[in-house]
Amino acid sequence: MLDIQKIRADFPILSQKVNGKPLVYFDNGATSQKPQVVIDAIARYYQEINANIHRGVHTLSQLATDAYEASRHTIQHHINAKNAYEVIFTSGTTHGINAVANGFAALLKAGDEVLVSALEHHSNIVPWQMLCERTGAVLKVIPMNDKGELIQAEYDKLLSPKTKIVTVNHISNALGTINPVKEMIAKAHQVGAAVLIDGAQATPHLKPDVQDLDCDFYVFSGHKICGPTGIGILYGKETWLRKLPPYQGGGEMIATVTFEKTTYADLPHKFEAGTPNIAGGIVLGTAVDYLNEVGFDNIAKYEHELLEYATQKLLEIEGLQIFGTAEAKTSVISFNINGIHPYDIGTIIDKLGIAVRTGHHCAQPIMDYFNIPGTIRASFAFYNTKEEIDVMVEAIKKAKMMLS
Ligand code: C6P
């Protein structure tokens, strides 16, 4: 069982007032709040060991390098990667997806197929469209049903020897659907396709096991898992990372450089050009340790309670419709109230201290599917409470009265 009050005390921002009201932070899908250990670790890095890494023989450079590489091992163990060099530091999910999509340009030819899902964030659509434009490959979309679940029978039909890569999120940011990625990966492998899993929304809620999933790539962002912004992870199977060309050229990703030819550094450095986000990399390890101390089983169980409680309470509001009713769902609720624009509700409840996201959530095709401009999205984390949900529900009722 989680001691929520003790956990909340770890997050200084949660005791703040916003617009004169206690903050109710339900925009965790956009970014998570940071515990004091993470905030302290950022300051400690700059106060005590700030130096460039993998370059100097001096003591600070060595300390910073050791801390950065220790964090890589923390993340390796967290996601159960076979080797630490399969864990690449990136600036975030978007960077990771672009690195892989860019690499596939060297492997695809006209007529090859790339499968994305109808549930994707723009970050997992646009880089693949750009890849298809460059190579003449064809983008195909795995459709979804009215509950926001991917239609597996349609996926089966789309898979063929022409499919070179399948790219799908583990959890949808807009609807909260948890996709059956393990089964989808196995099916893709039967036709020889690689699979990238966008774990941006999954990693705050669960501990991915990349070897058990057998995914070829798994990407996520540090800022959604209590870490800083500007840091993320691209996991890739060694065979794939060796096969793909580097994404960017520059310092630290080379073995030798002459004006005639450059040879590349070994993994993981081949994909880590330039001075990285050193503090971010180190502190991502701190964030992952913090979450593991809270425990992902505890997190999942508690967040599911919040989801069920909020769903039931929200549905008591007349005219409220929830988008995304998948059987397997995480603690995200997207909804609208008859005839009221989501921005109007979002703006009014912000005045009451409540932070939710409104709009298309960088997932316009999902909004198009439902023929709506956007939704109000409340996304809960393990530090939220049922009392906060009550505050939001009352605020929504008030906003509804004002607007109708
Ligand atoms: N979704 C949201 O409010 P970056 O921006 O690179 O850290 O993550 C991009 C991204 C990719 N895939 C999924 C499934 C995501 O949810 C996100 C980020 C945030 O839903 C901000 S748009």
Residues whose N, C-alpha, C, O or C-beta is under 5 A from the ligand:
A	BS01	C6P	G29 A30 G92 T93 T94 H95 H121 S123 N169 I171 N173 D198 A200 Q201 S221 H361 C362
